[in-house]
Amino acid sequence: MKQKSIWMENLKTKTYPSLKNDIECDILIIGGGIAGISTAFELKDEKEVVLIDKGKIGYGVTSHTTGKLTYLQSTVYTDIENVHGFKVALNYLNSQKEAINHIKDIISKYKIDCDLSPNDSYLFTYENKENLDKQISFLKRAKVPFEETKLPINIPSISAIKVKDTYVFNPLKYINKLKDIVNKSGVKIYENTTAIDLDKTNDGYIINTKNGHIKTKKLIICTHYPFFVIPGLMPLKLSLEKSYALSASYKNQNWNAINIDKETYSIRFYQNNIIVGGYSHPLYNNLDYQKEENKLINFFNKHFNIKPQMVWQTHDLTAHDYLPMIGFLNKKDSNLLIATAFNKWGMTNGVLAGTILADLVCGKENKYENLFRLNRQPSLEKTLNFITNNFMIGKTYIGTKLSKNKPFYNQSYVTKIDGKSCGVYVDENGKKHVVSNICPHLKCSLIFNNSTKTWDCPCHGSRFDIDGNLIEGPSVFDIKIE
């Protein structure tokens, strides 16, 4: 079984150079996932646009999604309604429908081969009919056509609904084509270029990278988890969940589904493969990630009686009031914009972010800019989520500090070397790989993920390989020991 996303299998992509010297531009976009590349696409006709990514464009969080384009998004609408009211939830629903139509138009106009396929979307429950009834109530009030039906597969389910006009696609194929389109339009792309920090100037920002400095008038951050702590204090405003997914050979079918129970399962199909995701949990809980991954594998083996061929893990960011954060980081600064916290629905919200950010940069009005603005009004639930999340992160921070010399698995442990906390992994040949055990982001102690063979931060999600190389931020530094 490969520890790899299905989208990465047998896909050839064009590579772009890394930054080699200092440059200047009008608009700099940091992050080449669905949000960053969509923003670059919307701004491709503007002057001097630059897009950078710390790795390969599209190969971050976007490459680990299930690739759904659906507005039937679990309990999102009732969650939003409970905090903001029905009108805001309805506005969010309309934004998702428009995002789907927008990406369909792009695919059609540019003849993008990304396996776009119409799909019926199911929402189901195996134990909580009352909660499903709440979702039904919202759809009725929102005048969304749906059908009460049965789930078309033999897994636990007591009730289900179905909507049409939703789709699935291959997100990496889509991004790869969009990357070529924007580059041919004049957008300069630099891969393997890590933004380390930013400095404010009188008329914009200077981004310091490991390869050079970039001076820009407008700065757009689309890095999934923002790489900076100040300004904005973003780590205090975001919650992180870890999710698991797998794929296996299976007869292709034209539907997708997700349930609304404590243990969540997401299902879709792709070219005679089934993709199943689920068992999400807050990053600071259930720190034995291999054990959690095995729960999904055991569920799959039990109900489908086949073994998965690929398995992977991913992180999802959520704001404490359930709405994505897209727009100006500070309403007094029109030069710094951000898109993050897509609440597990990054495909639609990433495309939507591109249209909103492009309009704001160009001084145009966008009808969804107020919906997703960062300086939203506080609420009781938002405040409680804020307190709970940051308390648990603090508790995890302290707990990891107390785990010195504790083995994670037979092959890995934490110890002190010359007074420094170090993580040690012993490979199959008996070689020791020694790294710093402290995350450079906010100094949380790392834990070993035996499934992916990585050192992971349970506070904010940074990940490093066994030799200390950075895989995923918000950290911008490695944990190598010279």
One Martini backbone bead per residue (centre of mass of N, CA, C, O) as a GRO file, in nm:
protein
  482
    1MET     BB    1   0.093   0.039   0.026
    2LYS     BB    2   0.065   0.363  -0.056
    3GLN     BB    3   0.198   0.683   0.049
    4LYS     BB    4  -0.045   0.826  -0.156
    5SER     BB    5  -0.191   1.011  -0.383
    6ILE     BB    6  -0.385   0.958  -0.661
    7TRP     BB    7  -0.302   1.230  -0.817
    8MET     BB    8   0.020   1.145  -0.832
    9GLU     BB    9  -0.032   0.922  -1.029
   10ASN     BB   10   0.113   0.936  -1.330
   11LEU     BB   11   0.199   1.255  -1.323
   12LYS     BB   12   0.291   1.497  -1.550
   13THR     BB   13   0.501   1.786  -1.485
   14LYS     BB   14   0.584   2.103  -1.497
   15THR     BB   15   0.870   2.282  -1.428
   16TYR     BB   16   0.998   2.542  -1.218
   17PRO     BB   17   1.186   2.777  -1.115
   18SER     BB   18   1.380   2.927  -0.894
   19LEU     BB   19   1.479   3.173  -0.718
   20LYS     BB   20   1.792   3.386  -0.774
   21ASN     BB   21   1.681   3.685  -0.717
   22ASP     BB   22   1.603   3.998  -0.708
   23ILE     BB   23   1.264   4.138  -0.714
   24GLU     BB   24   0.986   4.297  -0.889
   25CYS     BB   25   0.629   4.381  -0.829
   26ASP     BB   26   0.284   4.425  -0.811
   27ILE     BB   27   0.207   4.105  -0.768
   28LEU     BB   28   0.203   3.873  -0.493
   29ILE     BB   29   0.186   3.515  -0.478
   30ILE     BB   30   0.144   3.288  -0.203
   31GLY     BB   31   0.072   2.997  -0.327
   32GLY     BB   32  -0.007   2.688  -0.539
   33GLY     BB   33  -0.291   2.629  -0.507
   34ILE     BB   34  -0.615   2.675  -0.571
   35ALA     BB   35  -0.607   2.973  -0.476
   36GLY     BB   36  -0.347   3.080  -0.611
   37ILE     BB   37  -0.407   2.994  -0.910
   38SER     BB   38  -0.681   3.141  -0.928
   39THR     BB   39  -0.568   3.424  -0.880
   40ALA     BB   40  -0.372   3.425  -1.118
   41PHE     BB   41  -0.589   3.390  -1.332
   42GLU     BB   42  -0.754   3.656  -1.265
   43LEU     BB   43  -0.452   3.825  -1.300
   44LYS     BB   44  -0.310   3.764  -1.588
   45ASP     BB   45  -0.364   4.076  -1.715
   46GLU     BB   46  -0.174   4.189  -1.531
   47LYS     BB   47   0.094   4.346  -1.406
   48GLU     BB   48   0.336   4.193  -1.259
   49VAL     BB   49   0.301   3.871  -1.185
   50VAL     BB   50   0.367   3.662  -0.894
   51LEU     BB   51   0.442   3.307  -0.827
   52ILE     BB   52   0.488   3.121  -0.523
   53ASP     BB   53   0.652   2.811  -0.399
   54LYS     BB   54   0.800   2.582  -0.180
   55GLY     BB   55   0.730   2.388  -0.415
   56LYS     BB   56   0.494   2.239  -0.598
   57ILE     BB   57   0.249   2.308  -0.791
   58GLY     BB   58  -0.028   2.146  -0.620
   59TYR     BB   59   0.148   1.955  -0.391
   60GLY     BB   60  -0.020   2.002  -0.154
   61VAL     BB   61  -0.325   2.002  -0.026
   62THR     BB   62  -0.472   1.968  -0.302
   63SER     BB   63  -0.343   1.670  -0.352
   64HIS     BB   64  -0.536   1.564  -0.079
   65THR     BB   65  -0.801   1.557  -0.198
   66THR     BB   66  -1.124   1.456  -0.346
   67GLY     BB   67  -1.251   1.648  -0.576
   68LYS     BB   68  -1.500   1.830  -0.499
   69LEU     BB   69  -1.810   1.989  -0.651
   70THR     BB   70  -1.999   2.098  -0.381
   71TYR     BB   71  -2.294   2.214  -0.182
   72LEU     BB   72  -2.302   1.945  -0.008
   73GLN     BB   73  -2.169   2.032   0.324
   74SER     BB   74  -2.289   1.889   0.539
   75THR     BB   75  -2.316   2.121   0.829
   76VAL     BB   76  -2.249   2.413   0.736
   77TYR     BB   77  -2.524   2.573   0.733
   78THR     BB   78  -2.605   2.530   1.033
   79ASP     BB   79  -2.349   2.642   1.153
   80ILE     BB   80  -2.378   2.926   1.034
   81GLU     BB   81  -2.665   2.988   1.134
   82ASN     BB   82  -2.602   2.973   1.445
   83VAL     BB   83  -2.415   3.238   1.419
   84HIS     BB   84  -2.544   3.433   1.158
   85GLY     BB   85  -2.776   3.313   1.004
   86PHE     BB   86  -2.963   3.257   0.724
   87LYS     BB   87  -2.856   3.468   0.517
   88VAL     BB   88  -2.560   3.381   0.534
   89ALA     BB   89  -2.598   3.085   0.456
   90LEU     BB   90  -2.725   3.149   0.180
   91ASN     BB   91  -2.485   3.305   0.068
   92TYR     BB   92  -2.291   3.068   0.080
   93LEU     BB   93  -2.443   2.884  -0.110
   94ASN     BB   94  -2.427   3.073  -0.358
   95SER     BB   95  -2.116   3.075  -0.374
   96GLN     BB   96  -2.084   2.770  -0.441
   97LYS     BB   97  -2.245   2.767  -0.704
   98GLU     BB   98  -2.069   2.979  -0.849
   99ALA     BB   99  -1.803   2.825  -0.834
  100ILE     BB  100  -1.889   2.587  -1.006
  101ASN     BB  101  -1.960   2.752  -1.262
  102HIS     BB  102  -1.682   2.881  -1.299
  103ILE     BB  103  -1.513   2.620  -1.340
  104LYS     BB  104  -1.676   2.520  -1.580
  105ASP     BB  105  -1.612   2.761  -1.767
  106ILE     BB  106  -1.307   2.727  -1.771
  107ILE     BB  107  -1.297   2.436  -1.879
  108SER     BB  108  -1.453   2.502  -2.142
  109LYS     BB  109  -1.288   2.740  -2.265
  110TYR     BB  110  -0.991   2.572  -2.223
  111LYS     BB  111  -1.006   2.269  -2.251
  112ILE     BB  112  -0.990   2.098  -1.977
  113ASP     BB  113  -0.828   1.799  -1.876
  114CYS     BB  114  -0.998   1.686  -1.555
  115ASP     BB  115  -1.244   1.489  -1.523
  116LEU     BB  116  -1.515   1.609  -1.550
  117SER     BB  117  -1.814   1.518  -1.347
  118PRO     BB  118  -2.124   1.443  -1.304
  119ASN     BB  119  -2.287   1.450  -0.971
  120ASP     BB  120  -2.433   1.306  -0.716
  121SER     BB  121  -2.527   1.421  -0.389
  122TYR     BB  122  -2.481   1.288  -0.061
  123LEU     BB  123  -2.664   1.282   0.253
  124PHE     BB  124  -2.589   1.109   0.564
  125THR     BB  125  -2.698   0.863   0.818
  126TYR     BB  126  -2.644   0.617   1.101
  127GLU     BB  127  -2.774   0.795   1.387
  128ASN     BB  128  -2.883   1.117   1.297
  129LYS     BB  129  -3.181   1.224   1.202
  130GLU     BB  130  -3.211   1.504   1.333
  131ASN     BB  131  -2.972   1.638   1.184
  132LEU     BB  132  -3.075   1.589   0.897
  133ASP     BB  133  -3.336   1.755   0.934
  134LYS     BB  134  -3.187   2.026   0.954
  135GLN     BB  135  -3.078   2.021   0.665
  136ILE     BB  136  -3.353   2.002   0.529
  137SER     BB  137  -3.467   2.267   0.636
  138PHE     BB  138  -3.270   2.449   0.493
  139LEU     BB  139  -3.321   2.360   0.199
  140LYS     BB  140  -3.617   2.446   0.197
  141ARG     BB  141  -3.567   2.751   0.265
  142ALA     BB  142  -3.358   2.767   0.010
  143LYS     BB  143  -3.481   2.614  -0.240
  144VAL     BB  144  -3.357   2.316  -0.260
  145PRO     BB  145  -3.338   2.057  -0.448
  146PHE     BB  146  -3.449   1.730  -0.329
  147GLU     BB  147  -3.395   1.379  -0.223
  148GLU     BB  148  -3.537   1.123  -0.061
  149THR     BB  149  -3.325   0.840   0.016
  150LYS     BB  150  -3.087   0.600  -0.072
  151LEU     BB  151  -2.796   0.458  -0.044
  152PRO     BB  152  -2.584   0.324  -0.320
  153ILE     BB  153  -2.465   0.156  -0.064
  154ASN     BB  154  -2.324  -0.097   0.166
  155ILE     BB  155  -2.368   0.103   0.431
  156PRO     BB  156  -2.427   0.264   0.699
  157SER     BB  157  -2.786   0.363   0.687
  158ILE     BB  158  -3.102   0.553   0.760
  159SER     BB  159  -3.046   0.827   0.588
  160ALA     BB  160  -3.114   1.027   0.279
  161ILE     BB  161  -2.987   1.267   0.043
  162LYS     BB  162  -3.030   1.438  -0.286
  163VAL     BB  163  -2.832   1.611  -0.532
  164LYS     BB  164  -2.770   1.817  -0.798
  165ASP     BB  165  -2.528   1.992  -0.968
  166THR     BB  166  -2.263   1.819  -0.936
  167TYR     BB  167  -1.901   1.750  -0.892
  168VAL     BB  168  -1.602   1.604  -1.036
  169PHE     BB  169  -1.231   1.594  -1.015
  170ASN     BB  170  -0.894   1.669  -1.111
  171PRO     BB  171  -0.700   1.889  -0.945
  172LEU     BB  172  -0.414   1.857  -1.082
  173LYS     BB  173  -0.495   1.887  -1.376
  174TYR     BB  174  -0.613   2.166  -1.344
  175ILE     BB  175  -0.363   2.316  -1.232
  176ASN     BB  176  -0.163   2.250  -1.461
  177LYS     BB  177  -0.320   2.410  -1.676
  178LEU     BB  178  -0.337   2.683  -1.531
  179LYS     BB  179  -0.033   2.726  -1.513
  180ASP     BB  180   0.011   2.754  -1.819
  181ILE     BB  181  -0.181   2.988  -1.874
  182VAL     BB  182  -0.049   3.205  -1.686
  183ASN     BB  183   0.237   3.190  -1.801
  184LYS     BB  184   0.157   3.272  -2.099
  185SER     BB  185   0.036   3.557  -1.981
  186GLY     BB  186   0.301   3.646  -1.768
  187VAL     BB  187   0.327   3.480  -1.526
  188LYS     BB  188   0.548   3.435  -1.272
  189ILE     BB  189   0.713   3.125  -1.180
  190TYR     BB  190   0.811   2.990  -0.849
  191GLU     BB  191   0.972   2.722  -0.731
  192ASN     BB  192   1.124   2.644  -0.449
  193THR     BB  193   1.006   2.913  -0.278
  194THR     BB  194   1.057   3.043   0.042
  195ALA     BB  195   0.881   3.215   0.266
  196ILE     BB  196   0.981   3.373   0.567
  197ASP     BB  197   0.919   3.693   0.550
  198LEU     BB  198   0.792   4.030   0.630
  199ASP     BB  199   0.804   4.373   0.501
  200LYS     BB  200   0.708   4.689   0.547
  201THR     BB  201   0.619   4.953   0.338
  202ASN     BB  202   0.498   5.239   0.202
  203ASP     BB  203   0.399   5.058  -0.086
  204GLY     BB  204   0.426   4.763   0.073
  205TYR     BB  205   0.637   4.471   0.022
  206ILE     BB  206   0.886   4.246   0.166
  207ILE     BB  207   1.005   3.933   0.064
  208ASN     BB  208   1.172   3.678   0.232
  209THR     BB  209   1.392   3.448   0.097
  210LYS     BB  210   1.622   3.193   0.028
  211ASN     BB  211   1.673   3.340  -0.280
  212GLY     BB  212   1.537   3.626  -0.210
  213HIS     BB  213   1.390   3.936  -0.292
  214ILE     BB  214   1.046   4.071  -0.281
  215LYS     BB  215   0.900   4.345  -0.436
  216THR     BB  216   0.568   4.471  -0.348
  217LYS     BB  217   0.251   4.615  -0.363
  218LYS     BB  218   0.101   4.332  -0.364
  219LEU     BB  219  -0.020   4.090  -0.115
  220ILE     BB  220  -0.084   3.728  -0.144
  221ILE     BB  221  -0.213   3.480   0.081
  222CYS     BB  222  -0.210   3.104  -0.014
  223THR     BB  223  -0.090   2.882   0.237
  224HIS     BB  224  -0.334   2.779   0.409
  225TYR     BB  225  -0.108   2.838   0.627
  226PRO     BB  226   0.015   3.092   0.761
  227PHE     BB  227   0.364   3.187   0.787
  228PHE     BB  228   0.271   3.395   0.995
  229VAL     BB  229   0.206   3.569   1.303
  230ILE     BB  230   0.297   3.854   1.225
  231PRO     BB  231   0.029   3.960   1.138
  232GLY     BB  232  -0.304   3.876   1.298
  233LEU     BB  233  -0.280   3.617   1.475
  234MET     BB  234  -0.370   3.341   1.327
  235PRO     BB  235  -0.330   3.096   1.530
  236LEU     BB  236  -0.585   3.202   1.709
  237LYS     BB  237  -0.815   3.172   1.451
  238LEU     BB  238  -0.745   2.859   1.413
  239SER     BB  239  -0.837   2.531   1.304
  240LEU     BB  240  -0.722   2.185   1.320
  241GLU     BB  241  -0.747   1.903   1.098
  242LYS     BB  242  -0.733   1.553   1.066
  243SER     BB  243  -0.710   1.342   0.776
  244TYR     BB  244  -0.826   1.053   0.583
  245ALA     BB  245  -0.720   0.851   0.292
  246LEU     BB  246  -0.837   0.633   0.018
  247SER     BB  247  -0.764   0.379  -0.240
  248ALA     BB  248  -0.943   0.167  -0.491
  249SER     BB  249  -1.050  -0.072  -0.676
  250TYR     BB  250  -1.353   0.020  -0.866
  251LYS     BB  251  -1.650   0.068  -0.972
  252ASN     BB  252  -1.779   0.309  -1.145
  253GLN     BB  253  -1.953   0.610  -1.018
  254ASN     BB  254  -2.219   0.884  -1.019
  255TRP     BB  255  -2.121   0.956  -0.704
  256ASN     BB  256  -2.147   1.123  -0.384
  257ALA     BB  257  -2.047   1.130  -0.022
  258ILE     BB  258  -2.170   1.233   0.314
  259ASN     BB  259  -2.164   1.245   0.656
  260ILE     BB  260  -2.298   1.356   1.009
  261ASP     BB  261  -2.119   1.210   1.199
  262LYS     BB  262  -1.866   1.157   1.403
  263GLU     BB  263  -1.797   0.950   1.188
  264THR     BB  264  -1.655   1.033   0.886
  265TYR     BB  265  -1.764   0.983   0.538
  266SER     BB  266  -1.603   0.996   0.219
  267ILE     BB  267  -1.735   0.958  -0.123
  268ARG     BB  268  -1.577   0.850  -0.434
  269PHE     BB  269  -1.502   0.844  -0.791
  270TYR     BB  270  -1.213   0.718  -1.008
  271GLN     BB  271  -1.136   0.540  -1.254
  272ASN     BB  272  -1.199   0.266  -1.105
  273ASN     BB  273  -1.220   0.420  -0.823
  274ILE     BB  274  -1.215   0.449  -0.474
  275ILE     BB  275  -1.284   0.721  -0.241
  276VAL     BB  276  -1.193   0.741   0.111
  277GLY     BB  277  -1.287   0.943   0.382
  278GLY     BB  278  -1.182   1.024   0.734
  279TYR     BB  279  -1.147   1.052   1.072
  280SER     BB  280  -1.166   1.319   1.196
  281HIS     BB  281  -0.947   1.544   1.392
  282PRO     BB  282  -0.802   1.713   1.604
  283LEU     BB  283  -0.469   1.763   1.610
  284TYR     BB  284  -0.448   1.743   1.941
  285ASN     BB  285  -0.571   1.469   1.888
  286ASN     BB  286  -0.481   1.166   1.841
  287LEU     BB  287  -0.140   1.118   1.810
  288ASP     BB  288  -0.190   0.838   1.669
  289TYR     BB  289  -0.199   0.837   1.334
  290GLN     BB  290  -0.192   0.538   1.257
  291LYS     BB  291  -0.438   0.450   1.418
  292GLU     BB  292  -0.639   0.635   1.265
  293GLU     BB  293  -0.585   0.524   0.984
  294ASN     BB  294  -0.671   0.227   1.054
  295LYS     BB  295  -0.972   0.285   1.092
  296LEU     BB  296  -1.029   0.335   0.793
  297ILE     BB  297  -0.920   0.069   0.685
  298ASN     BB  298  -1.111  -0.115   0.850
  299PHE     BB  299  -1.374  -0.005   0.737
  300PHE     BB  300  -1.313  -0.078   0.443
  301ASN     BB  301  -1.267  -0.382   0.474
  302LYS     BB  302  -1.549  -0.447   0.594
  303HIS     BB  303  -1.742  -0.305   0.351
  304PHE     BB  304  -1.552  -0.396   0.078
  305ASN     BB  305  -1.341  -0.637   0.075
  306ILE     BB  306  -1.080  -0.454   0.027
  307LYS     BB  307  -0.768  -0.328  -0.056
  308PRO     BB  308  -0.583  -0.072  -0.037
  309GLN     BB  309  -0.341   0.118  -0.242
  310MET     BB  310  -0.396   0.401  -0.103
  311VAL     BB  311  -0.264   0.648   0.136
  312TRP     BB  312  -0.362   0.952   0.323
  313GLN     BB  313  -0.289   1.282   0.455
  314THR     BB  314  -0.456   1.572   0.613
  315HIS     BB  315  -0.535   1.924   0.633
  316ASP     BB  316  -0.778   2.139   0.809
  317LEU     BB  317  -0.917   2.463   0.801
  318THR     BB  318  -1.084   2.660   1.065
  319ALA     BB  319  -1.300   2.876   1.164
  320HIS     BB  320  -1.483   2.965   1.452
  321ASP     BB  321  -1.744   3.050   1.236
  322TYR     BB  322  -1.723   2.867   0.947
  323LEU     BB  323  -1.583   3.085   0.776
  324PRO     BB  324  -1.404   3.192   0.553
  325MET     BB  325  -1.087   3.371   0.484
  326ILE     BB  326  -1.135   3.663   0.270
  327GLY     BB  327  -0.894   3.922   0.236
  328PHE     BB  328  -0.819   4.162   0.436
  329LEU     BB  329  -0.629   4.157   0.713
  330ASN     BB  330  -0.649   4.480   0.707
  331LYS     BB  331  -0.862   4.745   0.652
  332LYS     BB  332  -0.602   4.959   0.649
  333ASP     BB  333  -0.472   4.739   0.439
  334SER     BB  334  -0.455   4.720   0.076
  335ASN     BB  335  -0.177   4.518   0.040
  336LEU     BB  336  -0.306   4.277   0.229
  337LEU     BB  337  -0.389   3.937   0.157
  338ILE     BB  338  -0.623   3.654   0.222
  339ALA     BB  339  -0.651   3.280   0.221
  340THR     BB  340  -0.854   3.075   0.443
  341ALA     BB  341  -1.043   2.847   0.594
  342PHE     BB  342  -1.232   2.612   0.411
  343ASN     BB  343  -1.376   2.379   0.572
  344LYS     BB  344  -1.303   2.125   0.358
  345TRP     BB  345  -1.385   2.329   0.091
  346GLY     BB  346  -1.144   2.408  -0.130
  347MET     BB  347  -1.245   2.407  -0.423
  348THR     BB  348  -1.463   2.626  -0.411
  349ASN     BB  349  -1.311   2.838  -0.224
  350GLY     BB  350  -1.061   2.872  -0.403
  351VAL     BB  351  -1.204   2.984  -0.651
  352LEU     BB  352  -1.345   3.214  -0.501
  353ALA     BB  353  -1.091   3.358  -0.397
  354GLY     BB  354  -0.987   3.450  -0.672
  355THR     BB  355  -1.219   3.654  -0.731
  356ILE     BB  356  -1.202   3.829  -0.476
  357LEU     BB  357  -0.900   3.911  -0.474
  358ALA     BB  358  -0.893   4.037  -0.756
  359ASP     BB  359  -1.100   4.260  -0.702
  360LEU     BB  360  -0.957   4.397  -0.462
  361VAL     BB  361  -0.690   4.465  -0.606
  362CYS     BB  362  -0.861   4.629  -0.845
  363GLY     BB  363  -1.107   4.790  -0.697
  364LYS     BB  364  -1.345   4.594  -0.680
  365GLU     BB  365  -1.647   4.469  -0.643
  366ASN     BB  366  -1.776   4.210  -0.417
  367LYS     BB  367  -2.049   4.028  -0.303
  368TYR     BB  368  -1.843   3.844  -0.093
  369GLU     BB  369  -1.653   4.022   0.089
  370ASN     BB  370  -1.827   4.038   0.358
  371LEU     BB  371  -1.862   3.736   0.419
  372PHE     BB  372  -1.516   3.687   0.430
  373ARG     BB  373  -1.418   3.872   0.618
  374LEU     BB  374  -1.202   3.898   0.893
  375ASN     BB  375  -1.374   4.136   1.052
  376ARG     BB  376  -1.581   3.986   1.229
  377GLN     BB  377  -1.821   3.931   1.432
  378PRO     BB  378  -1.876   3.840   1.733
  379SER     BB  379  -1.947   3.534   1.920
  380LEU     BB  380  -2.016   3.288   2.130
  381GLU     BB  381  -1.915   3.044   1.961
  382LYS     BB  382  -1.652   3.171   1.869
  383THR     BB  383  -1.537   3.212   2.154
  384LEU     BB  384  -1.548   2.917   2.250
  385ASN     BB  385  -1.370   2.801   2.023
  386PHE     BB  386  -1.125   2.972   2.087
  387ILE     BB  387  -1.077   2.873   2.377
  388THR     BB  388  -1.064   2.567   2.327
  389ASN     BB  389  -0.840   2.552   2.114
  390ASN     BB  390  -0.613   2.709   2.276
  391PHE     BB  391  -0.615   2.527   2.521
  392MET     BB  392  -0.540   2.259   2.373
  393ILE     BB  393  -0.277   2.358   2.254
  394GLY     BB  394  -0.145   2.421   2.526
  395LYS     BB  395  -0.169   2.133   2.635
  396THR     BB  396  -0.002   2.001   2.410
  397TYR     BB  397   0.255   2.160   2.449
  398ILE     BB  398   0.309   2.055   2.735
  399GLY     BB  399   0.289   1.748   2.682
  400THR     BB  400   0.535   1.732   2.481
  401LYS     BB  401   0.747   1.834   2.696
  402LEU     BB  402   0.695   1.556   2.880
  403SER     BB  403   0.812   1.333   2.642
  404LYS     BB  404   1.079   1.252   2.727
  405ASN     BB  405   1.219   0.950   2.618
  406LYS     BB  406   0.974   0.872   2.447
  407PRO     BB  407   0.850   0.629   2.268
  408PHE     BB  408   0.665   0.586   1.975
  409TYR     BB  409   0.841   0.362   1.850
  410ASN     BB  410   1.081   0.141   1.779
  411GLN     BB  411   1.214   0.366   1.564
  412SER     BB  412   1.133   0.602   1.783
  413TYR     BB  413   1.260   0.899   1.959
  414VAL     BB  414   1.322   1.100   2.251
  415THR     BB  415   1.602   1.319   2.321
  416LYS     BB  416   1.918   1.422   2.454
  417ILE     BB  417   2.165   1.641   2.292
  418ASP     BB  418   2.351   1.862   2.430
  419GLY     BB  419   2.065   1.974   2.563
  420LYS     BB  420   1.890   1.881   2.315
  421SER     BB  421   1.602   1.827   2.154
  422CYS     BB  422   1.553   1.502   2.002
  423GLY     BB  423   1.493   1.318   1.708
  424VAL     BB  424   1.473   0.956   1.649
  425TYR     BB  425   1.543   0.754   1.357
  426VAL     BB  426   1.532   0.404   1.271
  427ASP     BB  427   1.610   0.231   1.018
  428GLU     BB  428   1.629  -0.074   0.844
  429ASN     BB  429   1.966  -0.034   0.864
  430GLY     BB  430   2.025   0.130   1.152
  431LYS     BB  431   1.998   0.421   1.092
  432LYS     BB  432   2.037   0.741   1.223
  433HIS     BB  433   1.791   1.007   1.249
  434VAL     BB  434   1.869   1.340   1.339
  435VAL     BB  435   1.664   1.586   1.506
  436SER     BB  436   1.485   1.834   1.583
  437ASN     BB  437   1.199   1.857   1.825
  438ILE     BB  438   1.151   2.162   1.732
  439CYS     BB  439   0.936   2.386   1.623
  440PRO     BB  440   0.995   2.688   1.454
  441HIS     BB  441   0.731   2.838   1.486
  442LEU     BB  442   0.623   2.776   1.831
  443LYS     BB  443   0.789   2.539   1.991
  444CYS     BB  444   0.678   2.272   1.949
  445SER     BB  445   0.666   1.948   1.996
  446LEU     BB  446   0.735   1.663   1.830
  447ILE     BB  447   0.595   1.393   1.642
  448PHE     BB  448   0.568   1.063   1.535
  449ASN     BB  449   0.482   0.943   1.205
  450ASN     BB  450   0.464   0.614   1.113
  451SER     BB  451   0.319   0.621   0.838
  452THR     BB  452   0.498   0.874   0.698
  453LYS     BB  453   0.771   0.932   0.824
  454THR     BB  454   0.725   1.185   1.033
  455TRP     BB  455   0.751   1.509   1.173
  456ASP     BB  456   0.496   1.642   1.386
  457CYS     BB  457   0.278   1.910   1.457
  458PRO     BB  458   0.012   1.928   1.704
  459CYS     BB  459  -0.059   2.244   1.676
  460HIS     BB  460   0.002   2.350   1.336
  461GLY     BB  461   0.117   2.113   1.111
  462SER     BB  462   0.396   2.067   1.079
  463ARG     BB  463   0.637   1.901   0.848
  464PHE     BB  464   0.893   1.634   0.856
  465ASP     BB  465   1.145   1.460   0.775
  466ILE     BB  466   1.394   1.241   0.889
  467ASP     BB  467   1.610   1.489   0.800
  468GLY     BB  468   1.443   1.784   0.843
  469ASN     BB  469   1.267   1.846   0.608
  470LEU     BB  470   1.040   2.048   0.480
  471ILE     BB  471   0.690   1.994   0.389
  472GLU     BB  472   0.502   2.161   0.602
  473GLY     BB  473   0.331   2.415   0.721
  474PRO     BB  474   0.417   2.712   0.882
  475SER     BB  475   0.685   2.651   0.862
  476VAL     BB  476   1.020   2.774   0.715
  477PHE     BB  477   1.192   2.552   0.858
  478ASP     BB  478   1.411   2.336   0.942
  479ILE     BB  479   1.541   2.036   1.159
  480LYS     BB  480   1.829   2.032   1.134
  481ILE     BB  481   2.148   1.879   1.225
  482GLU     BB  482   2.490   1.957   1.205
   0.00000   0.00000   0.00000
